[in-house]
Each structure stands twice: as C-alpha cells, then as structure tokens.
Amino acid sequence: MDDPTSRGQAGSLALVTGAAGFIGSHLVERLLADGVRVRAVDTFTPYYSVALKRRTLESLSRYPGCTTIRADLRTCSLDDLFEGVDVVFHQSGQPGVRASWKGFSDYLTHNVSVTERLLTAALGSGIDRFVYASSSSVYGDAARHPTPEDALPRPVSPYGVTKLAAEHLCGVFAVRGVPTVSLRYFTVYGPRQRPDMALQRLIEASLTGRSFPMYGDGRQLRDLTYVDDVVEANLAAWHSATPAGTVVNIAGGTVTDLRGLIGIVEEVTGRPVRVEPHSEQPGDVRSTSGSTALAGELLGWRPKVTLLEGITEQVAWQASGRDLVRTA
C-alpha cells in the first residue's frame, strides 16, 4: 500500500458520491479549500427536493478544481469516474429510517448495489482509500452505551440492514485489496441538514411558529455530531494508516433527548416550540451514543464542536435563508 504520509496533498483527485447532499457538499468544499481536486457526483434521488440538490451541485461547479457530474450510480459506467482518482468518499445512499419500511428496493439498490459497484470499480485502481459513510442505525437498540464498535449490530429498520450490508461488502473487498474504512455516523446536524431531519424541522417550527411533530414521549436519546466534525473524520480516514476493512464510530459525544433539544433550540432562537404529539414510529431506536475511543486511537480524531455551538450555527443558517453553498 502507499505511504499514508503522502495522502491528502494538494493536487490529489477525490471522487465524492452524494456530493449534492448535506454531508457530501460540506466535504467537497473542504477538500477544495485544501487544494484537492474533486469529481463531485450525485444521482439526484427524489427522497427530498431534486431542485435543492441541483442548485447545490450547480453552486459547487463554480469552484475551481471541481467537476460536477449527474450520474445514476446504479447503472452508469464507472470507468471514467475512477480515472485518475486517489481517494473515494462514498457519501451517497438512500436515507430515512421510517421511509425504509416502504420501497425497500430503492434502499437495496442505492445502499447495497451501488456500494458493490463502486468497490468493484476500485479493485486494482490503486486508490489510497475508500471511505464509506455508514450509520449508527446498524446498532439498533444497543445494550451498551456509549456503544463500541465491537457491539453486535442488530439493526431494527430496513435502512439499518442495508447500511450494515454495505459495511460487510467493504470488509469483503478489503480482503481483496481495496483500502476501505467505514465510518458509522451518529445523527449529523448543521447548516444544510436534510429538510426531513428532526433538528431542521424543529428549528423551522421555532422560527415560523408552526407546530413540531414529536414522535413518542420525547425521551429518546441521540448522540448528535456536527457536520464539520464529520468532514474532519473523513479526511482523517484518508490521511491515516488505518488497516483496510476498519469500522469506526463518528459521534459528537453529547447525548440529549428530544425534549432537551427543544429547550436548546428555544434558548438559541428566543422563541417557543409548539409541540404536536404523535405515536412512536417503527424503526426509531430508544437511545444512541457512540464510543469514539477507537476513532481517537486510529484516526487521531475527536469531536470539537459543542452541541450549543453547532445548533447556534444551524439556527443562524436557517434564519438567514442564504444559499445552500457558499459563493465560490
């Protein structure tokens, strides 16, 4: 394998899938700021606004060093996408725990089949690293908290099953020489968060006076991770000499329940949140929290942004109504 100290240098070429999405777009911006050239690819799945994704990708195309491509990764030829690539950040996929109970074929193709196609294309390509965006949903209702990576995965949603299956594919291809690292994200938030996610809707409700639908009793615990910290974890996975096939938690280290989150949003916005109660939804786990000891040991990574700091940034972004991507 290559010398890990040479990774991440200006002029390297990164392939980023899901580049028009929440995390992908932040990652593209950071790579470009570091002088890394980017091939930014998105399929424009209709899980949420395709127009929103199109505007994001168009904004990214204005950056020098960024080539944007709309391509269906389920069927397109991957030869051109991989030409000259040094690192792959596979951020694309079909999101949504609750929605995964319907239309499972979309989850199977976008989360499993696409990952297999990309890994197959990576075989013998000479890339430095294949970084896969996994999810804490693979754990389900874990018995240990904070949950370490050696806990037995027991996903409780079809979405979680597909993310775990793709992780296993990364492990299989690691044996064949693809230098994979899988990052298990714990509830990522921040500017540009997906519009279906709870914090985005919670802030919107506070700013507009509309009601916020709360599923369950509001005592569900979540480990929230700021998007900039997630981007740093991806870069650390590329730069490090972490063994191929490694799986690592990426968690924010601040666990709060939904009621506590409502209180923080109210504090930051200075406005109340009108809650509309609903019953619990299938696949929603009671508690998530991730141990980041292994990330610290292998990647030299630890979260830096506090929950209050991160929510303040997201509130400012949502309140401003500014463009999704900063002007190039």
C-alpha positions in Angstrom: 0.0 0.0 0.0 1.0 3.6 -0.5 2.8 5.7 2.1 0.0 7.2 4.2 2.0 10.4 4.9 1.7 11.3 1.2 -2.1 11.3 1.3 -4.3 14.3 1.1 -1.8 16.5 -0.7 -2.9 19.5 -2.8 -3.5 18.3 -6.4 -4.9 14.9 -5.4 -8.2 13.9 -7.0 -11.1 12.9 -4.9 -14.3 11.2 -6.1 -17.2 12.2 -3.8 -20.6 10.5 -4.3 -23.7 12.1 -2.9 -21.9 15.5 -3.5 -25.2 17.5 -3.7 -26.3 16.2 -0.3 -25.8 17.6 3.2 -22.6 16.0 4.2 -21.2 15.5 0.7 -21.4 19.2 -0.2 -19.6 20.2 3.0 -16.9 17.6 2.3 -16.4 18.9 -1.3 -16.0 22.4 0.0 -13.4 21.4 2.5 -11.4 19.3 0.0 -11.3 22.2 -2.5 -10.2 24.5 0.3 -7.3 22.1 0.9 -6.3 22.2 -2.8 -7.7 18.8 -3.6 -9.4 18.5 -6.9 -12.9 17.0 -6.7 -15.1 14.9 -9.0 -18.4 15.6 -7.4 -21.1 13.1 -8.4 -24.8 12.9 -7.5 -27.7 10.7 -8.7 -30.4 13.2 -7.6 -32.6 10.6 -5.9 -36.1 12.2 -5.1 -36.1 11.4 -1.4 -36.2 15.2 -0.9 -36.2 18.1 -3.3 -34.2 17.4 -6.5 -34.3 21.1 -7.3 -32.5 21.7 -4.0 -29.8 19.2 -4.9 -29.5 20.6 -8.4 -28.9 24.1 -7.0 -26.2 22.7 -4.6 -24.4 20.9 -7.4 -24.5 23.9 -9.6 -23.1 26.1 -6.8 -20.2 23.6 -6.3 -19.5 23.7 -10.0 -18.4 27.3 -9.7 -15.4 26.3 -7.6 -12.0 26.0 -9.4 -10.9 22.4 -9.3 -14.4 20.9 -9.0 -16.0 18.9 -11.8 -19.7 18.1 -11.1 -21.5 15.2 -12.7 -25.0 14.0 -12.5 -25.0 10.2 -12.9 -27.1 7.3 -11.8 -24.6 5.2 -9.9 -26.8 2.1 -10.2 -26.3 1.9 -14.0 -23.7 4.3 -15.3 -20.2 3.3 -16.4 -17.7 3.9 -13.6 -14.5 3.7 -15.7 -14.5 7.5 -16.4 -15.5 8.4 -12.8 -12.5 6.4 -11.4 -9.9 7.6 -13.9 -7.0 9.2 -12.0 -8.8 9.1 -8.7 -6.7 9.0 -5.5 -9.5 8.6 -2.9 -13.2 7.8 -2.9 -15.6 9.3 -0.4 -18.8 7.3 -0.8 -21.4 9.5 0.8 -24.4 8.7 -1.4 -27.3 6.5 -0.4 -31.0 6.3 0.3 -31.6 7.8 3.7 -34.5 7.6 6.1 -35.3 5.0 8.8 -39.0 5.4 8.8 -39.4 5.6 5.0 -37.4 2.4 4.6 -40.4 0.3 5.6 -41.8 1.1 2.1 -40.0 0.9 -1.2 -37.2 -1.4 0.1 -35.9 -1.9 -3.5 -34.7 1.7 -3.5 -32.7 1.1 -0.3 -31.3 -2.2 -1.6 -30.1 -0.7 -4.9 -28.8 2.7 -3.7 -27.2 1.5 -0.4 -26.1 -2.0 -1.3 -25.8 -2.5 -5.0 -24.2 0.9 -5.7 -21.6 0.3 -3.0 -20.8 -3.1 -4.5 -20.4 -1.5 -8.0 -18.1 1.2 -6.6 -16.0 -1.3 -4.7 -15.7 -3.5 -7.8 -14.5 -0.5 -9.8 -12.0 0.3 -7.0 -10.4 -3.1 -7.3 -6.9 -2.7 -8.8 -7.4 1.1 -9.2 -4.6 2.0 -6.9 -6.7 4.4 -4.8 -5.3 5.5 -1.4 -8.6 5.0 0.4 -12.3 4.1 0.0 -14.2 5.9 2.8 -17.7 4.6 3.3 -20.4 6.6 5.1 -22.2 4.1 7.3 -24.6 4.8 10.1 -25.3 4.2 13.8 -28.5 2.6 12.7 -26.6 -0.6 12.3 -26.6 -1.0 16.1 -30.3 -0.8 16.6 -31.2 -0.7 20.3 -27.7 -1.4 21.6 -27.3 -2.9 25.0 -24.1 -0.9 25.8 -23.7 2.9 25.9 -21.6 4.5 24.7 -21.7 1.8 22.1 -18.3 0.5 21.0 -17.6 -0.9 17.5 -17.4 -4.5 18.7 -21.0 -4.5 19.9 -23.1 -6.9 17.9 -25.0 -5.0 15.3 -28.8 -5.5 15.5 -30.5 -3.1 13.1 -34.2 -2.5 13.7 -35.1 -1.0 10.3 -34.6 -2.0 6.7 -32.4 1.1 6.3 -30.1 -0.1 9.0 -29.9 -3.6 7.4 -28.8 -2.1 4.1 -26.1 0.1 5.7 -24.8 -2.9 7.6 -24.8 -5.0 4.4 -22.7 -2.3 2.6 -20.3 -2.3 5.6 -19.8 -6.1 5.1 -19.2 -5.5 1.5 -16.4 -3.1 2.4 -14.9 -5.7 4.6 -15.1 -8.4 1.9 -13.4 -6.1 -0.7 -10.8 -5.0 1.9 -9.6 -8.6 1.9 -9.2 -8.3 -1.9 -7.1 -5.2 -1.6 -9.5 -2.2 -1.5 -8.3 0.0 1.4 -11.8 0.6 2.9 -12.7 2.4 6.1 -16.4 2.6 7.2 -17.5 5.5 9.4 -20.6 5.0 11.5 -22.1 8.4 11.7 -24.3 9.3 14.7 -27.0 11.9 13.9 -25.3 14.5 11.9 -26.5 18.1 12.0 -25.5 21.6 11.0 -26.1 24.0 8.1 -27.7 22.3 5.0 -29.1 19.5 7.1 -31.6 17.4 5.2 -35.1 19.0 5.4 -36.7 15.8 6.7 -34.4 15.6 9.8 -35.8 16.4 13.3 -33.5 19.3 14.2 -34.1 21.0 10.8 -37.9 20.7 11.3 -37.6 21.7 15.0 -35.7 24.9 14.2 -38.1 25.7 11.4 -41.0 25.3 13.8 -39.5 27.6 16.3 -38.7 30.3 13.7 -42.1 30.2 11.9 -44.4 29.4 14.8 -45.6 26.2 13.1 -46.1 23.0 15.1 -43.3 20.4 15.5 -44.4 16.8 15.2 -42.9 14.9 18.2 -43.0 11.1 17.8 -43.1 9.2 21.1 -42.6 10.8 24.5 -39.6 12.9 23.6 -37.2 10.9 25.9 -35.4 9.2 23.0 -31.7 9.9 23.4 -29.5 10.8 20.5 -25.7 11.5 20.1 -25.5 14.5 17.8 -22.5 15.1 15.6 -21.7 18.4 13.9 -21.1 18.2 10.2 -17.7 19.9 10.3 -16.5 17.2 12.7 -17.8 14.5 10.3 -15.9 16.1 7.4 -12.7 16.1 9.6 -13.3 12.4 10.3 -13.5 11.6 6.6 -10.2 13.5 6.0 -8.6 11.6 8.9 -9.7 8.3 7.5 -8.0 9.2 4.2 -4.8 10.5 5.8 -4.3 7.7 8.4 -2.7 4.4 8.1 -5.8 2.6 9.4 -6.0 -1.0 8.4 -8.3 -1.8 5.5 -11.7 -3.0 6.5 -11.8 -1.0 9.7 -15.1 0.3 11.1 -15.1 3.4 13.3 -17.8 5.3 15.2 -18.1 9.0 14.5 -20.1 10.5 17.3 -20.4 14.0 18.8 -20.1 12.9 22.4 -23.1 15.0 23.6 -26.2 12.9 24.2 -29.5 14.6 24.7 -33.2 13.6 24.5 -35.6 15.4 22.2 -37.1 17.4 25.0 -33.6 18.7 25.8 -33.0 19.5 22.2 -36.3 21.5 22.1 -35.0 23.5 25.1 -31.7 24.3 23.4 -33.5 25.5 20.2 -35.8 27.7 22.2 -32.8 29.1 24.0 -31.0 29.9 20.8 -33.9 31.3 18.8 -35.5 33.0 21.8 -38.9 31.6 20.6 -41.0 28.7 21.9 -41.7 25.5 20.1 -45.2 24.3 19.7 -45.2 20.5 20.0 -47.7 18.3 18.2 -47.6 14.8 19.8 -47.6 11.6 17.7 -47.1 7.9 18.4 -43.7 6.2 18.1 -42.7 5.2 14.7 -41.3 1.7 13.6 -37.5 1.6 13.5 -37.0 4.6 15.8 -34.5 3.4 18.5 -34.7 4.5 22.1 -31.1 5.5 22.5 -27.9 6.1 20.6 -24.5 7.0 21.8 -21.2 6.1 20.3 -17.8 5.4 21.9 -15.1 7.4 20.0 -12.1 5.8 21.6 -11.2 3.9 18.5 -11.5 6.9 16.3 -9.1 8.7 18.6 -6.7 5.8 18.6 -6.7 5.0 14.8 -7.7 8.3 13.2 -6.5 10.8 15.8 -10.0 12.2 15.6 -12.2 13.7 18.3 -15.3 15.9 18.0 -14.6 19.6 18.6 -17.9 21.4 18.2 -20.2 21.5 21.2 -23.9 21.0 20.8 -24.8 24.6 21.7 -22.2 25.9 19.2 -23.5 23.7 16.5 -27.1 24.4 17.0 -26.4 28.1 17.1 -24.7 27.8 13.6 -27.6 25.8 12.2 -30.2 28.3 13.6 -28.2 31.2 12.0 -28.1 29.4 8.7 -31.8 28.6 8.7 -32.8 32.1 9.8 -30.7 33.8 7.2 -32.2 31.9 4.2 -28.8 32.2 2.5 -27.7 29.9 -0.4 -27.0 26.3 0.4 -23.4 26.5 -0.7 -21.1 29.4 0.0 -20.2 31.5 -3.1 -17.1 30.2 -4.8 
